[in-house]
Amino acid sequence: MVFTSGSPCGEPRPRRPDASRSASSCSEVGAGTGYDVVTAIAVVHHLDLSVALTAMRRLTKPGGTILIVGCYRSATVSDYLIDVVAIPANLLAGLLKSRHASSARIAISARAAPACTTLGQVRKVVADVLPGARVCRRLFWRYTLSCTAG
């Protein structure tokens, strides 16, 4: 299931004959649908985290999995120490990805909402809404969340 905040930009095609996909707003999907996997990639920082996690939990069938790659805002000494590694690594990744150093894109050109939530705040909300979920800090101001729904 692909959730969007508005109209889908195109209908994704299933990769397996027994798999189905559809696109809709999270609020349009009824409770008890029971999906095996519910994912969000760089989405939840645009939403109220507690509301988003509650909706994702509601949509995941028992034994199903919730997977999130989220963005967080640096706020602690350890965050800033990791930034010391992340900033040059991000620049290097841009240079390596580009064919010519002069055309390397250092900043994204698309409009993006900055993450307002710190990693500590994310962990607190996750502990309240999805007890037992695992939150791991990643490079480039990201975290991953994995949870098996009960």
OpenMM code with the backbone's topology and positions (N, CA, C; nanometers):
from openmm import Vec3, app, unit

residues = "MET VAL PHE THR SER GLY SER PRO CYS GLY GLU PRO ARG PRO ARG ARG PRO ASP ALA SER ARG SER ALA SER SER CYS SER GLU VAL GLY ALA GLY THR GLY TYR ASP VAL VAL THR ALA ILE ALA VAL VAL HIS HIS LEU ASP LEU SER VAL ALA LEU THR ALA MET ARG ARG LEU THR LYS PRO GLY GLY THR ILE LEU ILE VAL GLY CYS TYR ARG SER ALA THR VAL SER ASP TYR LEU ILE ASP VAL VAL ALA ILE PRO ALA ASN LEU LEU ALA GLY LEU LEU LYS SER ARG HIS ALA SER SER ALA ARG ILE ALA ILE SER ALA ARG ALA ALA PRO ALA CYS THR THR LEU GLY GLN VAL ARG LYS VAL VAL ALA ASP VAL LEU PRO GLY ALA ARG VAL CYS ARG ARG LEU PHE TRP ARG TYR THR LEU SER CYS THR ALA GLY".split()
positions = [
    Vec3(0.0850, -0.1162, 0.0000),
    Vec3(0.0000, 0.0000, 0.0000),
    Vec3(0.0892, 0.1220, 0.0000),
    Vec3(0.0664, 0.2098, -0.0893),
    Vec3(0.1412, 0.3347, -0.0971),
    Vec3(0.0488, 0.4446, -0.0484),
    Vec3(0.0887, 0.5163, 0.0553),
    Vec3(0.0068, 0.6253, 0.1064),
    Vec3(0.0628, 0.7567, 0.0565),
    Vec3(-0.0246, 0.8444, 0.0200),
    Vec3(0.0159, 0.9772, -0.0254),
    Vec3(-0.0632, 1.0810, 0.0512),
    Vec3(-0.0145, 1.2035, 0.0472),
    Vec3(-0.0896, 1.3103, 0.1134),
    Vec3(-0.1946, 1.3684, 0.0197),
    Vec3(-0.1908, 1.3334, -0.1044),
    Vec3(-0.2869, 1.3836, -0.2019),
    Vec3(-0.3122, 1.2775, -0.3066),
    Vec3(-0.3316, 1.3196, -0.4298),
    Vec3(-0.3577, 1.2261, -0.5375),
    Vec3(-0.2306, 1.1518, -0.5755),
    Vec3(-0.2410, 1.0231, -0.6084),
    Vec3(-0.1229, 0.9491, -0.6511),
    Vec3(-0.0737, 1.0015, -0.7851),
    Vec3(0.0554, 0.9925, -0.8063),
    Vec3(0.1164, 1.0407, -0.9303),
    Vec3(0.1190, 0.9326, -1.0373),
    Vec3(0.0620, 0.8244, -1.0139),
    Vec3(0.0612, 0.7136, -1.1086),
    Vec3(0.0409, 0.5858, -1.0305),
    Vec3(-0.0172, 0.4900, -1.0918),
    Vec3(-0.0464, 0.3652, -1.0243),
    Vec3(0.0747, 0.2733, -1.0308),
    Vec3(0.1334, 0.2359, -0.9164),
    Vec3(0.2455, 0.1435, -0.9189),
    Vec3(0.2015, 0.0070, -0.9690),
    Vec3(0.2907, -0.0611, -1.0363),
    Vec3(0.2589, -0.1939, -1.0876),
    Vec3(0.3091, -0.3004, -0.9914),
    Vec3(0.2305, -0.4042, -0.9669),
    Vec3(0.2772, -0.5129, -0.8806),
    Vec3(0.3975, -0.5828, -0.9422),
    Vec3(0.4903, -0.6253, -0.8583),
    Vec3(0.6070, -0.6978, -0.9058),
    Vec3(0.5823, -0.8468, -0.9064),
    Vec3(0.4870, -0.8912, -0.8258),
    Vec3(0.4536, -1.0332, -0.8198),
    Vec3(0.3063, -1.0472, -0.8517),
    Vec3(0.2697, -1.1586, -0.9145),
    Vec3(0.1282, -1.1767, -0.9488),
    Vec3(0.0363, -1.1794, -0.8268),
    Vec3(0.0865, -1.2262, -0.7117),
    Vec3(0.0014, -1.2348, -0.5936),
    Vec3(0.0094, -1.1102, -0.5059),
    Vec3(0.0843, -1.0082, -0.5497),
    Vec3(0.0969, -0.8842, -0.4736),
    Vec3(0.0077, -0.7780, -0.5345),
    Vec3(-0.0461, -0.6964, -0.4490),
    Vec3(-0.1259, -0.5849, -0.4997),
    Vec3(-0.0791, -0.4582, -0.4330),
    Vec3(-0.0933, -0.3483, -0.5040),
    Vec3(-0.0571, -0.2171, -0.4511),
    Vec3(-0.1658, -0.1195, -0.4887),
    Vec3(-0.1816, -0.0222, -0.4035),
    Vec3(-0.2734, 0.0862, -0.4361),
    Vec3(-0.2222, 0.2107, -0.3665),
    Vec3(-0.2701, 0.3237, -0.4110),
    Vec3(-0.2277, 0.4510, -0.3526),
    Vec3(-0.3499, 0.5232, -0.2988),
    Vec3(-0.3384, 0.5720, -0.1756),
    Vec3(-0.4475, 0.6479, -0.1170),
    Vec3(-0.3952, 0.7217, 0.0051),
    Vec3(-0.4756, 0.8123, 0.0524),
    Vec3(-0.4423, 0.8826, 0.1756),
    Vec3(-0.4610, 0.7872, 0.2925),
    Vec3(-0.3780, 0.7997, 0.3933),
    Vec3(-0.3877, 0.7133, 0.5104),
    Vec3(-0.5264, 0.7229, 0.5748),
    Vec3(-0.5863, 0.8397, 0.5688),
    Vec3(-0.7183, 0.8575, 0.6310),
    Vec3(-0.8292, 0.7886, 0.5515),
    Vec3(-0.8021, 0.7494, 0.4270),
    Vec3(-0.9036, 0.6849, 0.3441),
    Vec3(-0.9092, 0.5341, 0.3652),
    Vec3(-0.8114, 0.4780, 0.4348),
    Vec3(-0.8033, 0.3339, 0.4520),
    Vec3(-0.8650, 0.2960, 0.5851),
    Vec3(-0.9554, 0.1997, 0.5813),
    Vec3(-1.0264, 0.1597, 0.7016),
    Vec3(-0.9433, 0.0733, 0.7943),
    Vec3(-0.9802, 0.0733, 0.9192),
    Vec3(-0.9132, -0.0104, 1.0189),
    Vec3(-0.9394, -0.1569, 0.9885),
    Vec3(-0.8491, -0.2402, 1.0329),
    Vec3(-0.8669, -0.3837, 1.0161),
    Vec3(-0.8321, -0.4335, 0.8778),
    Vec3(-0.7750, -0.3470, 0.7947),
    Vec3(-0.7372, -0.3894, 0.6606),
    Vec3(-0.6309, -0.4972, 0.6690),
    Vec3(-0.5355, -0.4794, 0.7578),
    Vec3(-0.4365, -0.5813, 0.7843),
    Vec3(-0.3334, -0.6011, 0.6759),
    Vec3(-0.2414, -0.5085, 0.6627),
    Vec3(-0.1325, -0.5214, 0.5663),
    Vec3(-0.0138, -0.5923, 0.6295),
    Vec3(0.0568, -0.6713, 0.5488),
    Vec3(0.1760, -0.7419, 0.5970),
    Vec3(0.2883, -0.6456, 0.6318),
    Vec3(0.3071, -0.5441, 0.5491),
    Vec3(0.4141, -0.4469, 0.5687),
    Vec3(0.3602, -0.3077, 0.5402),
    Vec3(0.3910, -0.2145, 0.6289),
    Vec3(0.3578, -0.0738, 0.6083),
    Vec3(0.4890, 0.0031, 0.6202),
    Vec3(0.5218, 0.0830, 0.5180),
    Vec3(0.6492, 0.1540, 0.5162),
    Vec3(0.6299, 0.3039, 0.4970),
    Vec3(0.7306, 0.3782, 0.5390),
    Vec3(0.7352, 0.5223, 0.5149),
    Vec3(0.8821, 0.5600, 0.4991),
    Vec3(0.9164, 0.6185, 0.3878),
    Vec3(1.0538, 0.6595, 0.3606),
    Vec3(1.0568, 0.8118, 0.3543),
    Vec3(1.1243, 0.8748, 0.4509),
    Vec3(1.1386, 1.0204, 0.4574),
    Vec3(1.0031, 1.0915, 0.4468),
    Vec3(0.9050, 1.0400, 0.5214),
    Vec3(0.7694, 1.0952, 0.5181),
    Vec3(0.7251, 1.1475, 0.6539),
    Vec3(0.7530, 1.0727, 0.7598),
    Vec3(0.6894, 1.1029, 0.8878),
    Vec3(0.7328, 1.2353, 0.9484),
    Vec3(0.8438, 1.2938, 0.9033),
    Vec3(0.8808, 1.4256, 0.9579),
    Vec3(0.7892, 1.5361, 0.9047),
    Vec3(0.7057, 1.5034, 0.8070),
    Vec3(0.6052, 1.5973, 0.7560),
    Vec3(0.4742, 1.5862, 0.8345),
    Vec3(0.4639, 1.4879, 0.9220),
    Vec3(0.3391, 1.4558, 0.9903),
    Vec3(0.3561, 1.4641, 1.1410),
    Vec3(0.2460, 1.4624, 1.2110),
    Vec3(0.2508, 1.4446, 1.3553),
    Vec3(0.2933, 1.2992, 1.3784),
    Vec3(0.4089, 1.2793, 1.4398),
    Vec3(0.4671, 1.1458, 1.4509),
    Vec3(0.3760, 1.0492, 1.5259),
    Vec3(0.3179, 1.0917, 1.6347),
    Vec3(0.2301, 1.0046, 1.7127),
    Vec3(0.1094, 0.9594, 1.6304),
    Vec3(0.0493, 1.0526, 1.5597),
    Vec3(-0.0677, 1.0206, 1.4758),
    Vec3(-0.0271, 0.9260, 1.3630),
    Vec3(0.0867, 0.9530, 1.2990),
    Vec3(0.1327, 0.8689, 1.1884),
    Vec3(0.1627, 0.7266, 1.2353),
    Vec3(0.2325, 0.7129, 1.3474),
    Vec3(0.2651, 0.5790, 1.3984),
    Vec3(0.1401, 0.5034, 1.4409),
    Vec3(0.0460, 0.5741, 1.5010),
    Vec3(-0.0800, 0.5108, 1.5410),
    Vec3(-0.1546, 0.4596, 1.4181),
    Vec3(-0.1594, 0.5391, 1.3125),
    Vec3(-0.2259, 0.4972, 1.1886),
    Vec3(-0.1541, 0.3782, 1.1258),
    Vec3(-0.0217, 0.3821, 1.1252),
    Vec3(0.0539, 0.2708, 1.0667),
    Vec3(0.0322, 0.1430, 1.1478),
    Vec3(0.0287, 0.1537, 1.2800),
    Vec3(0.0025, 0.0368, 1.3654),
    Vec3(-0.1366, -0.0196, 1.3371),
    Vec3(-0.2335, 0.0689, 1.3223),
    Vec3(-0.3723, 0.0284, 1.2949),
    Vec3(-0.3829, -0.0466, 1.1621),
    Vec3(-0.3002, -0.0078, 1.0658),
    Vec3(-0.3068, -0.0671, 0.9320),
    Vec3(-0.2268, -0.1961, 0.9170),
    Vec3(-0.1441, -0.2265, 1.0153),
    Vec3(-0.0583, -0.3443, 1.0068),
    Vec3(-0.1253, -0.4614, 1.0769),
    Vec3(-0.1343, -0.5743, 1.0073),
    Vec3(-0.1982, -0.6899, 1.0697),
    Vec3(-0.1067, -0.7490, 1.1760),
    Vec3(-0.1620, -0.8222, 1.2718),
    Vec3(-0.0786, -0.8844, 1.3748),
    Vec3(0.0315, -0.9697, 1.3105),
    Vec3(0.1525, -0.9512, 1.3586),
    Vec3(0.2674, -1.0210, 1.3008),
    Vec3(0.3269, -0.9491, 1.1812),
    Vec3(0.2593, -0.8440, 1.1350),
    Vec3(0.3099, -0.7644, 1.0233),
    Vec3(0.4224, -0.6723, 1.0688),
    Vec3(0.4818, -0.6033, 0.9738),
    Vec3(0.5993, -0.5216, 1.0025),
    Vec3(0.5772, -0.3763, 0.9626),
    Vec3(0.6229, -0.2867, 1.0485),
    Vec3(0.6271, -0.1440, 1.0184),
    Vec3(0.7737, -0.1083, 0.9986),
    Vec3(0.8063, -0.0467, 0.8855),
    Vec3(0.9424, -0.0049, 0.8542),
    Vec3(0.9427, 0.1422, 0.8170),
    Vec3(1.0299, 0.2187, 0.8800),
    Vec3(1.0379, 0.3624, 0.8535),
    Vec3(1.1837, 0.4028, 0.8379),
    Vec3(1.2098, 0.4845, 0.7385),
    Vec3(1.3349, 0.5595, 0.7316),
    Vec3(1.2940, 0.7039, 0.7521),
    Vec3(1.3374, 0.7617, 0.8630),
    Vec3(1.2956, 0.8963, 0.8985),
    Vec3(1.4118, 0.9925, 0.9087),
    Vec3(1.3791, 1.1188, 0.9148),
    Vec3(1.4784, 1.2262, 0.9274),
    Vec3(1.4665, 1.2866, 1.0671),
    Vec3(1.5801, 1.3230, 1.1248),
    Vec3(1.5773, 1.3882, 1.2558),
    Vec3(1.6628, 1.5138, 1.2532),
    Vec3(1.6392, 1.6007, 1.3512),
    Vec3(1.7133, 1.7263, 1.3651),
    Vec3(1.8234, 1.7067, 1.4680),
    Vec3(1.9440, 1.7486, 1.4349),
    Vec3(2.0560, 1.7420, 1.5288),
    Vec3(2.0300, 1.8345, 1.6466),
    Vec3(2.0584, 1.7842, 1.7680),
    Vec3(2.0331, 1.8660, 1.8868),
    Vec3(2.1308, 1.8372, 2.0007),
    Vec3(2.1977, 1.7237, 1.9981),
    Vec3(2.2847, 1.6864, 2.1091),
    Vec3(2.4310, 1.6867, 2.0644),
    Vec3(2.5195, 1.6778, 2.1605),
    Vec3(2.6624, 1.6724, 2.1299),
    Vec3(2.6925, 1.5534, 2.0397),
    Vec3(2.6336, 1.4372, 2.0702),
    Vec3(2.6592, 1.3202, 1.9850),
    Vec3(2.6054, 1.3408, 1.8440),
    Vec3(2.4909, 1.4097, 1.8291),
    Vec3(2.4389, 1.4418, 1.6956),
    Vec3(2.5413, 1.5245, 1.6184),
    Vec3(2.5946, 1.6273, 1.6835),
    Vec3(2.6889, 1.7159, 1.6157),
    Vec3(2.8211, 1.6465, 1.5855),
    Vec3(2.8624, 1.5549, 1.6714),
    Vec3(2.9838, 1.4774, 1.6420),
    Vec3(2.9629, 1.3892, 1.5192),
    Vec3(2.8459, 1.3308, 1.5074),
    Vec3(2.8155, 1.2503, 1.3884),
    Vec3(2.8063, 1.3402, 1.2657),
    Vec3(2.7555, 1.4632, 1.2814),
    Vec3(2.7503, 1.5587, 1.1701),
    Vec3(2.8894, 1.5863, 1.1143),
    Vec3(2.9914, 1.5849, 1.2017),
    Vec3(3.1291, 1.6090, 1.1571),
    Vec3(3.1697, 1.5039, 1.0540),
    Vec3(3.1196, 1.3830, 1.0676),
    Vec3(3.1458, 1.2771, 0.9702),
    Vec3(3.0469, 1.2857, 0.8539),
    Vec3(2.9211, 1.3145, 0.8843),
    Vec3(2.8159, 1.3110, 0.7832),
    Vec3(2.8311, 1.4200, 0.6775),
    Vec3(2.8697, 1.5394, 0.7186),
    Vec3(2.8775, 1.6500, 0.6220),
    Vec3(2.9818, 1.6220, 0.5143),
    Vec3(3.1071, 1.5889, 0.5473),
    Vec3(3.2023, 1.5573, 0.4404),
    Vec3(3.1633, 1.4310, 0.3625),
    Vec3(3.1053, 1.3314, 0.4321),
    Vec3(3.0625, 1.2098, 0.3620),
    Vec3(2.9516, 1.2414, 0.2623),
    Vec3(2.8620, 1.3306, 0.2995),
    Vec3(2.7540, 1.3719, 0.2095),
    Vec3(2.8110, 1.4429, 0.0869),
    Vec3(2.9076, 1.5315, 0.1079),
    Vec3(2.9718, 1.6008, -0.0038),
    Vec3(3.0465, 1.5019, -0.0927),
    Vec3(3.1182, 1.4079, -0.0319),
    Vec3(3.1917, 1.3076, -0.1087),
    Vec3(3.0966, 1.2199, -0.1889),
    Vec3(2.9861, 1.1796, -0.1279),
    Vec3(2.8871, 1.0989, -0.1996),
    Vec3(2.8334, 1.1747, -0.3205),
    Vec3(2.8096, 1.3053, -0.3046),
    Vec3(2.7639, 1.3868, -0.4170),
    Vec3(2.8675, 1.3931, -0.5277),
    Vec3(2.9933, 1.4056, -0.4894),
    Vec3(3.1009, 1.4099, -0.5892),
    Vec3(3.1151, 1.2764, -0.6612),
    Vec3(3.1084, 1.1671, -0.5869),
    Vec3(3.1221, 1.0348, -0.6477),
    Vec3(3.0037, 1.0000, -0.7373),
    Vec3(2.8879, 1.0485, -0.7005),
    Vec3(2.7675, 1.0207, -0.7791),
    Vec3(2.7668, 1.0998, -0.9097),
    Vec3(2.8298, 1.2142, -0.9068),
    Vec3(2.8336, 1.3015, -1.0243),
    Vec3(2.9484, 1.2610, -1.1160),
    Vec3(2.9314, 1.2789, -1.2444),
    Vec3(3.0389, 1.2474, -1.3395),
    Vec3(3.1505, 1.3500, -1.3343),
    Vec3(3.1168, 1.4733, -1.3045),
    Vec3(3.2153, 1.5805, -1.2992),
    Vec3(3.2013, 1.6547, -1.1677),
    Vec3(3.3129, 1.6785, -1.1031),
    Vec3(3.3105, 1.7464, -0.9737),
    Vec3(3.2407, 1.8813, -0.9821),
    Vec3(3.2570, 1.9504, -1.0953),
    Vec3(3.1965, 2.0832, -1.1074),
    Vec3(3.0445, 2.0781, -1.1122),
    Vec3(2.9896, 1.9630, -1.1481),
    Vec3(2.8436, 1.9536, -1.1568),
    Vec3(2.7828, 1.8800, -1.0383),
    Vec3(2.8644, 1.8490, -0.9389),
    Vec3(2.8122, 1.7791, -0.8205),
    Vec3(2.7096, 1.8676, -0.7506),
    Vec3(2.6004, 1.8079, -0.7146),
    Vec3(2.4951, 1.8821, -0.6452),
    Vec3(2.5192, 1.8720, -0.4967),
    Vec3(2.5521, 1.9836, -0.4353),
    Vec3(2.5804, 1.9855, -0.2924),
    Vec3(2.4511, 1.9948, -0.2125),
    Vec3(2.3555, 2.0687, -0.2621),
    Vec3(2.2270, 2.0818, -0.1931),
    Vec3(2.1164, 2.0351, -0.2852),
    Vec3(2.0108, 1.9808, -0.2280),
    Vec3(1.8993, 1.9378, -0.3097),
    Vec3(1.8259, 2.0590, -0.3635),
    Vec3(1.7681, 2.0452, -0.4822),
    Vec3(1.6980, 2.1580, -0.5418),
    Vec3(1.5483, 2.1535, -0.5143),
    Vec3(1.4986, 2.0370, -0.4782),
    Vec3(1.3554, 2.0268, -0.4486),
    Vec3(1.3275, 2.0891, -0.3128),
    Vec3(1.2100, 2.1483, -0.2997),
    Vec3(1.1710, 2.2021, -0.1704),
    Vec3(1.1541, 2.0869, -0.0724),
    Vec3(1.2048, 2.1053, 0.0457),
    Vec3(1.1950, 2.0006, 0.1465),
    Vec3(1.1655, 2.0641, 0.2814),
    Vec3(1.0872, 1.9936, 0.3601),
    Vec3(1.0589, 2.0410, 0.4949),
    Vec3(1.1685, 1.9901, 0.5869),
    Vec3(1.2272, 2.0782, 0.6646),
    Vec3(1.3309, 2.0312, 0.7572),
    Vec3(1.2686, 1.9470, 0.8680),
    Vec3(1.3467, 1.8537, 0.9178),
    Vec3(1.2999, 1.7730, 1.0302),
    Vec3(1.2984, 1.8611, 1.1551),
    Vec3(1.1902, 1.8605, 1.2275),
    Vec3(1.1767, 1.9406, 1.3498),
    Vec3(1.1980, 1.8555, 1.4735),
    Vec3(1.1887, 1.7254, 1.4589),
    Vec3(1.1943, 1.6339, 1.5718),
    Vec3(1.3359, 1.5830, 1.5920),
    Vec3(1.3825, 1.5851, 1.7146),
    Vec3(1.5146, 1.5307, 1.7452),
    Vec3(1.5042, 1.3783, 1.7565),
    Vec3(1.6179, 1.3124, 1.7524),
    Vec3(1.6182, 1.1670, 1.7656),
    Vec3(1.5643, 1.1253, 1.9031),
    Vec3(1.5967, 1.2013, 2.0066),
    Vec3(1.5437, 1.1723, 2.1397),
    Vec3(1.3924, 1.1821, 2.1438),
    Vec3(1.3372, 1.2831, 2.0778),
    Vec3(1.1916, 1.2982, 2.0721),
    Vec3(1.1281, 1.1835, 1.9942),
    Vec3(1.1931, 1.1441, 1.8846),
    Vec3(1.1428, 1.0302, 1.8062),
    Vec3(1.1370, 0.9066, 1.8949),
    Vec3(1.2468, 0.8799, 1.9656),
    Vec3(1.2518, 0.7602, 2.0513),
    Vec3(1.1439, 0.7633, 2.1598),
    Vec3(1.1160, 0.8791, 2.2154),
    Vec3(1.0129, 0.8902, 2.3195),
    Vec3(0.8743, 0.8603, 2.2627),
    Vec3(0.8417, 0.9195, 2.1475),
    Vec3(0.7110, 0.8949, 2.0851),
    Vec3(0.6983, 0.7482, 2.0459),
    Vec3(0.8039, 0.6931, 1.9880),
    Vec3(0.8008, 0.5519, 1.9471),
    Vec3(0.7791, 0.4617, 2.0687),
    Vec3(0.8473, 0.4895, 2.1788),
    Vec3(0.8301, 0.4085, 2.3003),
    Vec3(0.6861, 0.4140, 2.3505),
    Vec3(0.6217, 0.5296, 2.3359),
    Vec3(0.4832, 0.5450, 2.3805),
    Vec3(0.3840, 0.4764, 2.2864),
    Vec3(0.4062, 0.4883, 2.1553),
    Vec3(0.3084, 0.4411, 2.0564),
    Vec3(0.3364, 0.2995, 2.0087),
    Vec3(0.4640, 0.2656, 1.9925),
    Vec3(0.5026, 0.1333, 1.9420),
    Vec3(0.6026, 0.0674, 2.0373),
    Vec3(0.5585, 0.0287, 2.1566),
    Vec3(0.6517, -0.0331, 2.2515),
    Vec3(0.7203, -0.1536, 2.1870),
    Vec3(0.8502, -0.1631, 2.2065),
    Vec3(0.9263, -0.2742, 2.1497),
    Vec3(0.9837, -0.2461, 2.0129),
    Vec3(0.9471, -0.1338, 1.9531),
    Vec3(1.0022, -0.0984, 1.8217),
    Vec3(1.1501, -0.0641, 1.8376),
    Vec3(1.2258, -0.0874, 1.7332),
    Vec3(1.3695, -0.0592, 1.7353),
    Vec3(1.3981, 0.0643, 1.6499),
    Vec3(1.4620, 0.1636, 1.7094),
    Vec3(1.5014, 0.2862, 1.6392),
    Vec3(1.6543, 0.2902, 1.6366),
    Vec3(1.7118, 0.3005, 1.5179),
    Vec3(1.8582, 0.3045, 1.5024),
    Vec3(1.8988, 0.4324, 1.4299),
    Vec3(1.9973, 0.5009, 1.4858),
    Vec3(2.0531, 0.6200, 1.4214),
    Vec3(2.1308, 0.5762, 1.2975),
    Vec3(2.1180, 0.6517, 1.1903),
    Vec3(2.1912, 0.6256, 1.0661),
    Vec3(2.2649, 0.7527, 1.0259),
    Vec3(2.3536, 0.7390, 0.9315),
    Vec3(2.4270, 0.8536, 0.8805),
    Vec3(2.3339, 0.9414, 0.7958),
    Vec3(2.3726, 1.0632, 0.7727),
    Vec3(2.2977, 1.1586, 0.6905),
    Vec3(2.1640, 1.1971, 0.7537),
    Vec3(2.1627, 1.2159, 0.8870),
    Vec3(2.0459, 1.2683, 0.9587),
    Vec3(1.9233, 1.1799, 0.9414),
    Vec3(1.9450, 1.0499, 0.9383),
    Vec3(1.8372, 0.9534, 0.9216),
    Vec3(1.8328, 0.8577, 1.0402),
    Vec3(1.7169, 0.7973, 1.0589),
    Vec3(1.7034, 0.6869, 1.1517),
    Vec3(1.6172, 0.5824, 1.0845),
    Vec3(1.6297, 0.4578, 1.1296),
    Vec3(1.5402, 0.3530, 1.0829),
    Vec3(1.4602, 0.3040, 1.2022),
    Vec3(1.3388, 0.2681, 1.1752),
    Vec3(1.2491, 0.2129, 1.2759),
    Vec3(1.1962, 0.0819, 1.2215),
    Vec3(1.2000, -0.0204, 1.3031),
    Vec3(1.1390, -0.1473, 1.2650),
    Vec3(1.0579, -0.1978, 1.3824),
    Vec3(0.9426, -0.2522, 1.3496),
    Vec3(0.8499, -0.2970, 1.4539),
    Vec3(0.7642, -0.4103, 1.3996),
    Vec3(0.7486, -0.5136, 1.4810),
    Vec3(0.6542, -0.6200, 1.4485),
    Vec3(0.5270, -0.5907, 1.5257),
    Vec3(0.4174, -0.5800, 1.4511),
    Vec3(0.2885, -0.5469, 1.5138),
    Vec3(0.2384, -0.6651, 1.5954),
    Vec3(0.1805, -0.6323, 1.7093),
    Vec3(0.1293, -0.7363, 1.7985),
    Vec3(-0.0121, -0.7732, 1.7707),
] * unit.nanometer
topology = app.Topology()
chain = topology.addChain("A")
for resn in residues:
    res = topology.addResidue(resn, chain)
    for name in ("N", "CA", "C"):
        topology.addAtom(name, app.Element.getBySymbol(name[0]), res)
